[in-house]
Amino acid sequence: MSGEEAAPASAATAPPHVLLVCFPSQGHVNPTLRLAKRLAAKGLLVTFCTTSTAGAKLAAASPSAAISSSRNDGNGVRVGRGRLRFEFLDDHGKERDDLMRHLATQAPAAFADLLRRQALAGRPVSCVVGNPFLPWALDAAAAAGVPSSAVLWVQSCAVFSVYYHAASGLLEIPPENDPAARVALPGLPPLSAAELPSFLLPSNPYTLLTDAIVAQFRSINAASWVFVNSFPELERDVLAALPGVAPRPPPPLVPIGPLVDLDGEDAVRGDMIEAADGECVAWLDAHPPHSVVYASVGSIVELSADEVAEMAHGLASTGRPFLWVVRPDARPLLPEGFLDAGGAAANGIVVQWSPQERVLAHPATACFLTHCGWNSTLETVAAGVPVVAFPQWGDQCTDAKFLVEELGMGVRLRAPPLTREAVRDAVELTVAGPEAESMRGRAKAWSAAARAAVAPGGSADRHLQAFVDDVTRLASGRKEQGVYSGG
């Protein structure tokens, strides 16, 4: 990818313009930006839109000037045969519940204005790709006269099914205090309350997030496409079962995943924290194959001081080299002296953020201690690396069950309470236990399936090309009729 500029195309010859609007969290930015790059590579003009605070973090963490430079050039930067540009909605620095309220009340009008400005600039939007946490995006697109719309579901098909059944009044939540109780849904294994997305549980404190997710299902049928970040081989049973949901099935799901960067492309990346690329890779290069324990709980999970201490001593007690991501906000919780020369971390390295896909693809990596967010889940599936599953909340609980019990490529770290002994034992089972070789074999088989899905002619590639063809046809028809104004 390069930042070369091109002269604006005429309205008659300009490629269709697809605008993706993204909830401002790392778990949403990564897959949405990767989809944006894949669409641009197929010849489209693509705009990635999120909030101003997230945009500033992306630009600051980017290893190149592609994000900041594209904002000053309406044509964006070149990606394959197309171009990628960025727009950011002012969030006034709001966070958490205040941000959710702002997105629900103020962002729709700002987004409608953005669509109007694209048309006035000679690049009317042909399709808006919305986000489950931003249900107003499809309404704004329809009101602006955008010819088509889509939704990108950034979690698994299994989690989509659970939420769809809940939003349709078809899900009876098992009692949280009864670990033996299960709920059965078509195409899914029996699930306990602890294995359901925690946002659906009565004890869930994040009610605004739950409301935003459920609201999406009230308008999801308005979308022409419902993309899911998965692939058919990974979730065949639930994909086959969803059309039979009664009395009203969801719209057909279109798997376009895994949305991971397998080719090492990093000129435009979705990191919102600057990654220690060179340090991580150089350190891994110095270690033999299948020797390193990689640990990360992602961008949002917050561990207590006791949990950070137990994780630290647990990783150190394995006797294996480890690469541990500890975000800047959690670094003060590390045990005193842990990072000192000759201290407990002498056999490891602690970084604020990592180039995760490069770390997982490195031959030195033996296993991944993960919170089981869906992006991390797909990245480790694509890399073929066994896991130590350590879910905390949200969809992580469901993802962990599938990684360990359905895909058979890891073990569960039993917590709470988190103990150093549990960390050490789970790592040992994953790397050198009696099932370790079988888990590695299954992980490699899933990796091959994931790579086949995104290869030219694979399921994801075919589905995306069909979308590009449809958007191009719809945009061409509107231009020929002379009615496409985008406003």
Secondary structure, DSSP 8 states (H G I E B T S, - for coil): -B--------TTT---EEEEE--SSHHHHHHHHHHHHHHHHTT-EEEEEEEHHHHHHHHHH-SSSHHHHHHTSTT-EEETTEEEEEEEE--TT--HHHHHHHHHHTHHHHHHHHHHHHHHTT---SEEEEBTTBTHHHHHHHHTT-SEEEEEE-S-HHHHHHHHHHHTT------TT-TT--B--TTS--B-GGGS-GGGSTT-S-HHHHHHHHHHHHHGGG-SEEEESS-TTTSHHHHHHGGG-SS-----EEE------TT---SS---SS---HHHHHHHHHTS-TT-EEEEE-TTT----HHHHHHHHHHHHHT-S-EEEE--TTTGGGS-TTTTSTTSGGGGEEEES---HHHHHHSTTEEEEEE---HHHHHHHHHHT--EEE---STTHHHHHHIIIIIS--EEE---SS--HHHHHHHHHHHHHSTTHHHHHHHHHHHHHHHHHHHSTTSHHHHHHHHHHHHHHHHHHHHHHHT-----
